């Protein structure tokens, strides 16, 4: 478990799967930025059984309160084995929990973890819809800088959307610490 001031990050357990799937399908908390997943509960369980949502190249942590209540998730995925880039993603499960700093703290915890435990990791990146102001703020508060806009890079609700790519290098993180 990675412990911060107001949140902690812990691996997903088998007991979390039903609630996790329910949260993943919650359209209100997903907002306009994320399409509903196409993963059934059966497939989610099978994936968990195969890897526990954890490998050298990807993983999922749950964002939890000090009391253990689940607030959301944060994940990482190495883009490919030939580059040092790792893409991160995050979501809170309840609109009521948004805006309190939990996601920013979770992002900083995961950033520290990835840079501290993987010499192969030199760049972290976030891909954020250009209109998602709250997620852009999380990225900036987490130390990430906008690197570029990828035009029409993401398809959602029948339309191609622009996304901004935010990055943070190991050297930048070290300087911020």
C-alpha positions as a LaTeX table, in Angstrom:
\begin{tabular}{lrrr}
\hline
Residue & $x$ (\AA) & $y$ (\AA) & $z$ (\AA) \\
\hline
Unk1 & 0.00 & 0.00 & 0.00 \\
Unk2 & 1.18 & 3.50 & $-0.83$ \\
Unk3 & 0.11 & 5.93 & 1.88 \\
Unk4 & $-0.34$ & 9.67 & 1.51 \\
Unk5 & $-1.79$ & 12.34 & 3.75 \\
Unk6 & $-5.46$ & 11.99 & 2.78 \\
Unk7 & $-5.53$ & 8.91 & 0.54 \\
Unk8 & $-3.72$ & 5.64 & 0.03 \\
Unk9 & $-3.29$ & 3.41 & $-3.00$ \\
Unk10 & $-3.82$ & $-0.32$ & $-2.69$ \\
Unk11 & $-4.00$ & $-3.18$ & $-5.17$ \\
Unk12 & $-7.39$ & $-4.49$ & $-6.24$ \\
Unk13 & $-8.54$ & $-7.64$ & $-4.43$ \\
Unk14 & $-10.98$ & $-10.30$ & $-5.62$ \\
Unk15 & $-13.52$ & $-8.90$ & $-3.14$ \\
Unk16 & $-13.45$ & $-5.54$ & $-4.99$ \\
Unk17 & $-14.48$ & $-6.88$ & $-8.41$ \\
Unk18 & $-18.28$ & $-6.60$ & $-8.19$ \\
Unk19 & $-18.14$ & $-3.01$ & $-6.88$ \\
Unk20 & $-15.37$ & $-2.10$ & $-9.32$ \\
Unk21 & $-17.45$ & $-3.32$ & $-12.27$ \\
Unk22 & $-20.49$ & $-1.42$ & $-11.00$ \\
Unk23 & $-18.44$ & 1.79 & $-10.71$ \\
Unk24 & $-16.94$ & 1.30 & $-14.16$ \\
Unk25 & $-20.47$ & 1.24 & $-15.62$ \\
Unk26 & $-21.68$ & 4.34 & $-13.73$ \\
Unk27 & $-22.33$ & 6.89 & $-16.47$ \\
Unk28 & $-22.84$ & 9.84 & $-14.11$ \\
Unk29 & $-19.42$ & 9.57 & $-12.48$ \\
Unk30 & $-17.78$ & 8.76 & $-15.83$ \\
Unk31 & $-18.98$ & 12.12 & $-17.11$ \\
Unk32 & $-18.77$ & 13.10 & $-20.77$ \\
Unk33 & $-15.09$ & 12.18 & $-21.05$ \\
Unk34 & $-15.06$ & 8.41 & $-20.83$ \\
Unk35 & $-17.05$ & 5.89 & $-22.86$ \\
Unk36 & $-18.60$ & 2.98 & $-21.03$ \\
Unk37 & $-16.33$ & $-0.05$ & $-20.96$ \\
Unk38 & $-17.16$ & $-3.10$ & $-22.99$ \\
Unk39 & $-15.84$ & $-5.48$ & $-20.37$ \\
Unk40 & $-18.33$ & $-7.84$ & $-18.79$ \\
Unk41 & $-18.03$ & $-8.82$ & $-15.15$ \\
Unk42 & $-17.00$ & $-12.28$ & $-16.29$ \\
Unk43 & $-14.17$ & $-10.90$ & $-18.41$ \\
Unk44 & $-13.12$ & $-8.53$ & $-15.61$ \\
Unk45 & $-12.90$ & $-11.48$ & $-13.20$ \\
Unk46 & $-10.94$ & $-13.55$ & $-15.73$ \\
Unk47 & $-8.46$ & $-10.72$ & $-16.26$ \\
Unk48 & $-8.04$ & $-10.37$ & $-12.50$ \\
Unk49 & $-7.48$ & $-14.12$ & $-12.13$ \\
Unk50 & $-4.83$ & $-14.03$ & $-14.86$ \\
Unk51 & $-2.77$ & $-11.15$ & $-13.45$ \\
Unk52 & $-4.42$ & $-9.52$ & $-10.45$ \\
Unk53 & $-4.37$ & $-6.37$ & $-12.63$ \\
Unk54 & $-0.65$ & $-6.23$ & $-11.99$ \\
Unk55 & 2.47 & $-6.83$ & $-14.07$ \\
Unk56 & 5.81 & $-5.21$ & $-14.77$ \\
Unk57 & 4.16 & $-3.19$ & $-17.55$ \\
Unk58 & 0.77 & $-2.21$ & $-16.15$ \\
Unk59 & $-1.35$ & $-2.12$ & $-13.06$ \\
Unk60 & $-4.32$ & $-0.74$ & $-11.18$ \\
Unk61 & $-4.44$ & 0.69 & $-7.68$ \\
Unk62 & $-7.64$ & 1.64 & $-5.87$ \\
Unk63 & $-7.65$ & 5.10 & $-4.32$ \\
Unk64 & $-8.88$ & 4.67 & $-0.75$ \\
Unk65 & $-9.56$ & 6.83 & 2.30 \\
Unk66 & $-7.56$ & 6.30 & 5.52 \\
Unk67 & $-10.55$ & 4.27 & 6.76 \\
Unk68 & $-10.41$ & 2.05 & 3.66 \\
Unk69 & $-13.36$ & 3.44 & 1.71 \\
Unk70 & $-12.85$ & 3.20 & $-2.06$ \\
Unk71 & $-12.83$ & 6.58 & $-3.83$ \\
Unk72 & $-11.65$ & 5.57 & $-7.30$ \\
Unk73 & $-8.80$ & 4.05 & $-9.25$ \\
Unk74 & $-5.51$ & 5.01 & $-10.81$ \\
Unk75 & $-3.70$ & 2.92 & $-13.40$ \\
Unk76 & $-0.56$ & 2.76 & $-15.50$ \\
Unk77 & 0.41 & 1.04 & $-18.72$ \\
Unk78 & 3.77 & 0.92 & $-20.48$ \\
Unk79 & 3.10 & 2.02 & $-24.05$ \\
Unk80 & 5.49 & $-0.50$ & $-25.56$ \\
Unk81 & 8.67 & $-2.24$ & $-24.52$ \\
Unk82 & 10.91 & $-0.08$ & $-26.71$ \\
Unk83 & 10.06 & 3.32 & $-25.20$ \\
Unk84 & 10.40 & 4.61 & $-21.66$ \\
Unk85 & 6.86 & 6.07 & $-21.66$ \\
Unk86 & 4.13 & 5.01 & $-19.26$ \\
Unk87 & 0.56 & 6.26 & $-19.64$ \\
Unk88 & $-1.45$ & 6.92 & $-16.49$ \\
Unk89 & $-5.19$ & 7.15 & $-16.02$ \\
Unk90 & $-7.39$ & 8.04 & $-13.05$ \\
Unk91 & $-11.03$ & 8.33 & $-12.04$ \\
Unk92 & $-13.04$ & 8.95 & $-8.93$ \\
Unk93 & $-16.24$ & 6.95 & $-8.62$ \\
Unk94 & $-18.46$ & 9.62 & $-7.03$ \\
Unk95 & $-19.07$ & 13.17 & $-8.17$ \\
Unk96 & $-19.29$ & 14.10 & $-4.45$ \\
Unk97 & $-15.60$ & 13.18 & $-3.96$ \\
Unk98 & $-14.35$ & 15.31 & $-6.83$ \\
Unk99 & $-12.52$ & 18.57 & $-6.21$ \\
Unk100 & $-11.08$ & 17.64 & $-2.80$ \\
Unk101 & $-7.55$ & 16.82 & $-3.97$ \\
Unk102 & $-7.74$ & 13.03 & $-3.73$ \\
Unk103 & $-6.88$ & 12.47 & $-7.39$ \\
Unk104 & $-3.93$ & 14.86 & $-7.29$ \\
Unk105 & $-2.51$ & 13.12 & $-4.23$ \\
Unk106 & $-3.06$ & 9.71 & $-5.83$ \\
Unk107 & $-1.28$ & 10.91 & $-8.99$ \\
Unk108 & 1.71 & 12.10 & $-6.97$ \\
Unk109 & 1.85 & 8.81 & $-5.03$ \\
Unk110 & 1.80 & 6.76 & $-8.23$ \\
Unk111 & 4.36 & 9.05 & $-9.88$ \\
Unk112 & 6.76 & 8.55 & $-6.97$ \\
Unk113 & 6.17 & 4.81 & $-7.01$ \\
Unk114 & 6.82 & 4.43 & $-10.74$ \\
Unk115 & 9.97 & 6.56 & $-10.79$ \\
Unk116 & 11.30 & 4.97 & $-7.59$ \\
Unk117 & 10.73 & 1.35 & $-8.63$ \\
Unk118 & 11.38 & 1.23 & $-12.37$ \\
Unk119 & 14.65 & 2.35 & $-13.91$ \\
Unk120 & 13.02 & 1.72 & $-17.34$ \\
Unk121 & 10.50 & 4.48 & $-16.73$ \\
Unk122 & 11.66 & 7.93 & $-17.79$ \\
Unk123 & 8.44 & 9.63 & $-18.93$ \\
Unk124 & 4.90 & 9.54 & $-17.61$ \\
Unk125 & 2.03 & 10.81 & $-19.70$ \\
Unk126 & $-1.63$ & 11.65 & $-19.30$ \\
Unk127 & $-4.05$ & 11.92 & $-22.22$ \\
Unk128 & $-6.86$ & 14.33 & $-21.37$ \\
Unk129 & $-9.84$ & 15.55 & $-23.38$ \\
Unk130 & $-9.26$ & 19.22 & $-24.24$ \\
Unk131 & $-12.49$ & 20.24 & $-22.48$ \\
Unk132 & $-11.84$ & 18.32 & $-19.25$ \\
Unk133 & $-10.77$ & 21.28 & $-17.12$ \\
Unk134 & $-10.77$ & 19.36 & $-13.81$ \\
Unk135 & $-8.47$ & 16.64 & $-15.14$ \\
Unk136 & $-6.14$ & 19.26 & $-16.64$ \\
Unk137 & $-5.87$ & 20.86 & $-13.18$ \\
Unk138 & $-5.03$ & 17.48 & $-11.62$ \\
Unk139 & $-2.26$ & 17.01 & $-14.19$ \\
Unk140 & $-0.79$ & 20.46 & $-13.57$ \\
Unk141 & $-0.98$ & 20.13 & $-9.78$ \\
Unk142 & 0.71 & 16.74 & $-10.15$ \\
Unk143 & 3.67 & 18.42 & $-11.89$ \\
Unk144 & 2.80 & 17.48 & $-15.47$ \\
Unk145 & 3.13 & 19.93 & $-18.37$ \\
Unk146 & 1.12 & 20.07 & $-21.56$ \\
Unk147 & 3.31 & 18.71 & $-24.32$ \\
Unk148 & 0.95 & 18.78 & $-27.30$ \\
Unk149 & $-2.58$ & 18.49 & $-28.59$ \\
Unk150 & $-3.34$ & 15.34 & $-30.52$ \\
Unk151 & $-6.00$ & 16.33 & $-33.04$ \\
Unk152 & $-8.97$ & 13.99 & $-33.53$ \\
Unk153 & $-7.17$ & 11.28 & $-31.58$ \\
Unk154 & $-10.07$ & 9.88 & $-29.57$ \\
Unk155 & $-13.45$ & 8.61 & $-30.77$ \\
Unk156 & $-16.41$ & 8.99 & $-28.41$ \\
Unk157 & $-20.16$ & 9.24 & $-28.99$ \\
Unk158 & $-19.76$ & 9.13 & $-32.77$ \\
Unk159 & $-17.30$ & 12.03 & $-32.97$ \\
Unk160 & $-13.53$ & 12.40 & $-33.10$ \\
Unk161 & $-12.16$ & 14.58 & $-30.29$ \\
Unk162 & $-8.89$ & 16.37 & $-29.63$ \\
Unk163 & $-6.89$ & 15.41 & $-26.54$ \\
Unk164 & $-4.03$ & 17.11 & $-24.77$ \\
Unk165 & $-0.98$ & 15.10 & $-23.82$ \\
Unk166 & 0.62 & 16.03 & $-20.51$ \\
Unk167 & 4.02 & 14.61 & $-19.60$ \\
Unk168 & 6.46 & 14.48 & $-16.71$ \\
Unk169 & 10.03 & 13.24 & $-17.00$ \\
Unk170 & 12.12 & 11.66 & $-14.30$ \\
Unk171 & 14.44 & 14.71 & $-14.26$ \\
Unk172 & 11.48 & 17.08 & $-13.85$ \\
Unk173 & 10.07 & 14.97 & $-11.01$ \\
Unk174 & 13.43 & 14.87 & $-9.26$ \\
Unk175 & 13.71 & 18.68 & $-9.51$ \\
Unk176 & 10.19 & 19.11 & $-8.08$ \\
Unk177 & 10.87 & 16.90 & $-5.08$ \\
\hline
\end{tabular}
